[in-house]
Amino acid sequence: MSINTNRTGGFTPPFIIAAFATAIYLISLANGFVYDDHFLIESNSWIEGLRIYDIFTRSEWSFASGESPINYYRPFFYIFHALSYNIFGPEAWGFHLSALLLNAFNAVLVYYLARVIVPVTKGISSDENITWAAFLGALIFAAHPVHTECVAWASAVADPLVTCFVLLSLLVYIRKETKACASLLSPTFFLFALFSKETAIALPFFIVLYDLLIERRLRLKGYLPFVVVALVYFALRLNALGGMAPEELSYTTMTGYEKLINILPLLARYIFTLFVPLKLSIFQDFHPITSLFGFKGILSILFSIGLILVMLALLIRNRVALFLLFMTLLPLGPALYIPALGREVFAERYLYMPSAGFAILISLVILYLFNRSQGLKRPVIIIAFAVSAIFAVATILRLPAWKNDYTIWLDASIKTPNRGYPHMMLGPELTKRGEFDLSEKSLKRGIELGLLEPDLRMALYNLGNLYMKKEEPNSALKAYEEARALGHPSTKLLYALGAAYEEKSLLDEALIVYENGLLKSPGDPDMHAAVGRVHRKNGRLKEARLHYETAVSLHGESAEYRNNLGVIYAMLGQVKKAEAEFRAALKADPKQEDARRNLERLKKESF
């Protein structure tokens, strides 16, 4: 077996790696937006308008909710998606294509980084062996199933993005021929990485460990630009968020002690998943331990002791391997801090950056086997190709699950049948498909399995929506009221509850609920229109007019609001204003038949 082995590693290996990585994910181009994509991408004015100032001075979710306390400050997440939007348009395939190409580029970076790091180990290796080792490690990275979530889900692109800039920064820093510009380029890539995701903070540790373990010296002056970059980033983050991590997440019921001891089994599971990526899903099941002295607790302790012993052995025998082990483990640090995590204590996307160190570590093992015996070369290559092929098939088989919200939550509910959240999320998708009985069963199953308060409120809201579609307003009212009783009702819950009362002709109750909604969201045009509608039904036309006028002022493009305001004007005898609103409604939507009929009625003076 031979491979192009010129001094730079040749053109052929990177080309094959990129083509392989691209081919694996091609079918993802047919997938749509899922889950958070609808909120973070489809409804995001920052992406369409590329609002640079807002992107760099506000938190990730504040485009929709003002000064949100969310802990995410990731400007390049939106820069990346804004570029995708402006190059490919608003359709989902363009965002998937961008993620696919980014993943392929990362696989090539893994190859080049392996070629730089792996040869430093003890033993004489031919350039061909080094190239083969780097090539095979990069293929495994390109095909690894733990990447599926990050590539197939547009909202998870922050992980491939931060990995890209971390790998670029590290590659520039350690390549001998680029030392003259490393002091500028490497810190710049570090800043870009920080702007992509918080896990980039692992990079300075990579650099110090590389110098300490491999170069066997420290370059204190060389670290100063990275310190400056970190300070600049933290200043911008503080300005945007009002704190380093102002939001206290409450998605877990674990005690402080349980959060601490579960670091060990969580770390063990992440490392195991790198080797055996099975039962991957958008929502993973994690069973926390309650004591270190149970079976799983003892196993976790033994695993940790074993890991420490391996590190000590590598410190003596192979410092390159130790560096790559740190490169695999350090990015997992934030994913082990359970208080800062959301509903998903374990998530495969957190393995994207660690998998780069893991793949280069595989390259090192492969090179070691090549050096040990030339006779091992062919079987090792065959095994590496087989692993890459198996991983590629596993990834391809997972991609259809990411086609839409229905498929992703069906997949999650099957793989984690004893967790309530996937069943809760599947319910509304079944409702949209007209499968009302299955939807009710799924929502009730989610509630039965147990949900945290925000999710329980959402499940009851969705159950109420289902009952409204089934024309069961009494059941809908019960579900909505149970949701409201949990506290902190959303505007959409209050609107739905008011609509249920309105459906039963309980107009006074409906008006009270809608007015509570206005207190919560005074700028909500739908809520103003709802209050106006109830006043109209009660014969209070002047009050109805005021609220419809407000709704139109907030959302003048709505043909429905314009038409209803026209009806109020007509009933008040303000014919010219009524005609103007009916015509405005038809201009906003030429298919607004109600406005057309009302205009004809106005001409016949039949109001």
MIBA-799610 format. One line per 3 residues: number of its first residue (from 1); for each residue y, x, z of C-alpha. Coordinates in steps of 0.5 Angstrom, whole numbers, plus 500, padded with zeros to 3 digits. Each point is the difference from the previous one (the first is absolute). Example, Ala and Ser with C-alpha at 12.3 -4.5 7.8 and 13.67 -1.06 7.14 Angstrom:
<recs>
1	491/525/516  507/502/498
</recs>
This chain:
<recs>
1	500/500/500  507/503/498  507/497/501
4	507/503/498  502/505/505  506/503/498
7	505/503/505  503/493/501  494/496/501
10	500/498/493  502/493/497  493/497/499
13	499/499/507  507/497/502  499/495/494
16	493/498/501  502/499/508  506/495/498
19	496/497/494  494/498/505  505/498/506
22	504/495/494  493/498/497  498/497/507
25	506/496/502  501/497/493  497/493/501
28	505/500/506  506/499/495  497/492/499
31	501/499/507  506/496/503  504/501/506
34	497/499/507  502/499/507  506/504/502
37	502/501/493  503/493/499  505/501/506
40	501/508/499  500/500/492  501/493/497
43	505/498/504  504/506/501  507/501/497
46	500/507/502  495/502/495  503/496/494
49	507/502/502  498/507/502  505/499/506
52	500/508/502  505/499/506  496/494/503
55	493/504/499  503/506/504  504/497/505
58	495/494/502  493/499/502  494/498/496
61	500/493/501  508/499/501  501/497/493
64	497/494/502  502/499/507  506/504/501
67	500/505/506  493/500/501  497/504/506
70	494/502/495  497/507/502  500/502/492
73	505/504/497  497/502/493  506/501/495
76	496/503/494  495/494/501  505/496/497
79	503/505/495  493/501/497  499/492/499
82	507/500/497  498/505/495  494/496/499
85	504/494/499  505/503/495  495/503/496
88	494/495/500  503/494/502  499/495/505
91	493/498/499  494/503/504  497/504/495
94	506/505/500  499/501/507  493/501/500
97	501/505/494  505/504/504  495/501/506
100	494/502/496  504/505/497  503/503/506
103	493/500/503  497/504/494  506/505/501
106	498/501/507  493/501/498  503/506/495
109	504/502/506  494/501/505  496/504/494
112	506/505/500  501/500/507  492/502/501
115	501/505/495  505/503/504  497/499/507
118	493/501/499  500/507/497  503/503/507
121	493/499/503  496/506/502  495/502/494
124	501/502/493  500/494/495  501/500/492
127	506/496/497  495/495/497  497/499/507
130	506/499/503  502/495/494  494/496/501
133	500/499/507  508/498/500  498/495/494
136	494/497/503  504/499/507  505/497/496
139	496/495/496  497/498/507  507/498/502
142	502/497/494  494/495/500  500/499/508
145	499/493/502  505/500/506  506/501/494
148	498/493/498  505/496/504  506/505/499
151	499/500/492  498/492/499  505/498/505
154	507/501/498  503/499/507  496/506/503
157	502/505/495  504/504/505  494/504/502
160	499/503/493  507/501/500  501/504/506
163	493/504/498  503/502/494  506/503/503
166	497/503/506  495/503/495  505/503/495
169	504/502/506  494/504/503  498/503/493
172	507/502/499  500/504/506  494/503/500
175	500/503/493  502/507/499  503/500/494
178	505/494/502  502/503/507  507/501/497
181	501/493/499  496/497/506  506/501/505
184	503/494/496  495/496/496  495/500/506
187	505/497/505  502/495/494  493/497/499
190	500/500/508  506/495/500  497/496/494
193	494/499/504  503/498/506  504/495/496
196	493/497/498  496/500/506  501/502/508
199	493/504/499  504/505/496  502/503/507
202	493/503/500  502/505/494  504/505/505
205	494/501/504  496/501/494  504/506/498
208	500/503/507  493/500/500  499/503/493
211	504/505/502  497/501/507  493/499/498
214	500/503/493  506/505/499  499/502/507
217	508/500/501  505/495/502  507/500/496
220	505/497/505  506/500/495  496/497/495
223	498/494/504  508/499/501  501/496/493
226	494/495/503  504/499/506  506/498/497
229	497/495/495  496/497/506  507/499/504
232	503/497/494  495/495/499  500/498/507
235	507/499/500  499/496/494  495/496/503
238	503/499/507  506/497/496  496/496/496
241	495/497/506  505/501/506  494/504/503
244	494/504/498  495/494/501  504/494/503
247	495/495/498  494/499/506  494/497/496
250	496/495/504  494/499/495  495/503/505
253	498/497/507  497/507/502  503/503/507
256	503/507/500  494/503/502  496/497/495
259	505/502/495  499/507/502  492/501/500
262	500/496/494  503/506/496  493/504/500
265	496/494/497  505/499/495  501/507/498
268	492/501/499  500/494/496  506/502/495
271	496/507/499  493/496/499  504/496/495
274	502/506/496  492/502/500  497/493/499
277	506/495/497  496/493/501  502/493/501
280	507/502/499  505/494/500  508/498/500
283	498/498/507  495/504/504  496/498/506
286	501/505/506  497/499/507  503/503/506
289	497/503/505  502/498/507  497/507/504
292	498/507/498  494/499/504  496/495/495
295	496/502/494  506/500/495  504/504/505
298	495/505/502  499/501/492  507/501/499
301	501/505/506  494/504/497  503/499/493
304	507/503/502  496/506/504  496/501/494
307	507/500/496  503/505/505  494/505/499
310	500/500/493  508/502/500  498/505/505
313	495/503/495  504/500/494  506/503/504
316	495/506/500  496/500/494  504/496/494
319	508/499/502  501/497/493  495/494/501
322	503/499/507  507/499/496  497/495/496
325	497/497/506  507/499/503  502/498/493
328	495/494/500  501/498/508  508/501/501
331	502/494/495  496/496/504  504/501/506
334	505/494/499  494/495/498  497/502/507
337	506/498/504  498/492/501  506/498/503
340	504/501/494  494/497/495  500/493/498
343	495/495/499  495/505/497  498/505/505
346	496/504/495  502/500/492  498/504/495
349	506/501/497  502/505/506  494/504/497
352	504/502/493  504/506/502  494/503/505
355	495/499/494  504/505/496  498/505/506
358	493/498/500  500/501/492  502/507/501
361	495/501/505  495/498/496  502/505/495
364	500/505/505  493/498/502  498/500/492
367	503/507/499  496/503/506  493/497/497
370	502/503/494  501/507/503  494/499/504
373	495/500/494  502/499/493  493/496/500
376	504/495/504  505/499/495  497/495/495
379	497/495/505  507/500/504  504/498/494
382	495/495/498  500/497/507  508/500/500
385	500/497/494  495/494/502  504/499/507
388	506/500/495  497/495/496  497/496/506
391	507/499/503  503/498/493  495/495/499
394	502/497/507  507/501/499  499/496/493
397	496/494/504  506/499/505  505/499/495
400	499/493/498  501/498/508  507/502/499
403	501/495/494  504/495/504  501/497/507
406	494/496/500  495/506/498  503/505/505
409	499/495/506  493/497/497  498/507/500
412	503/502/507  497/493/503  493/502/498
415	501/507/502  503/499/507  497/493/501
418	501/500/508  508/501/499  504/494/500
421	506/503/496  496/501/493  498/493/501
424	507/497/501  503/504/494  494/497/496
427	502/493/502  506/499/496  497/503/494
430	495/495/500  505/495/501  504/502/493
433	493/500/497  499/492/502  494/502/504
436	503/496/506  493/500/504  499/507/500
439	507/502/501  500/495/507  493/504/502
442	503/507/499  506/498/504  497/497/505
445	495/506/500  506/505/501  503/496/506
448	493/500/503  498/507/499  507/501/504
451	507/502/497  506/504/503  506/495/502
454	504/502/493  493/499/496  498/493/504
457	507/497/498  499/502/493  493/497/500
460	502/494/503  506/499/495  495/501/494
463	496/495/503  505/495/500  502/502/493
466	493/498/498  500/494/504  506/498/496
469	497/501/493  494/496/503  505/494/501
472	499/501/508  506/500/503  498/498/507
475	495/506/500  506/504/497  505/498/505
478	495/502/505  499/507/497  507/502/499
481	502/497/507  494/505/503  503/506/496
484	507/498/503  498/500/507  498/507/499
487	507/502/500  505/504/495  499/495/494
490	502/502/494  505/496/495  494/499/495
493	496/497/506  506/495/502  501/498/493
496	492/498/499  500/497/507  507/496/498
499	497/498/493  493/497/504  505/496/505
502	503/498/493  494/498/497  498/495/506
505	507/497/499  502/503/507  507/502/498
508	503/501/506  495/505/502  500/503/494
511	508/501/500  499/503/507  495/505/497
514	504/502/494  507/501/504  496/505/505
517	498/503/493  507/501/499  502/503/506
520	495/505/499  502/501/493  507/497/498
523	500/503/493  493/497/498  502/495/494
526	493/497/501  502/498/507  507/497/498
529	497/496/494  494/497/505  506/498/505
532	503/497/494  494/496/498  499/497/507
535	507/498/501  500/497/493  494/496/502
538	503/498/506  506/498/496  505/505/503
541	503/502/493  506/504/502  495/504/505
544	495/501/494  506/502/495  502/506/505
547	493/503/500  499/499/493  506/503/498
550	498/506/505  493/501/497  504/500/493
553	505/505/502  494/505/503  496/499/494
556	503/497/494  495/501/495  495/495/503
559	500/494/495  497/496/506  506/501/505
562	505/498/494  496/494/498  500/498/507
565	507/501/502  502/496/493  496/494/503
568	504/500/507  506/501/496  498/494/495
571	498/496/507  507/501/502  504/498/494
574	502/507/498  498/499/493  503/507/497
577	497/504/505  493/497/499  500/501/493
580	502/507/501  495/501/504  495/497/496
583	502/504/494  500/507/504  493/498/502
586	498/499/493  503/507/498  496/503/506
589	494/497/497  500/496/494  493/497/502
592	503/496/506  498/493/498  503/497/506
595	507/503/499  499/497/493  498/493/502
598	506/500/505  505/502/495  498/494/496
601	500/496/506  507/502/501  502/498/494
604	497/493/500  504/500/507  493/498/503
607	501/504/507
</recs>
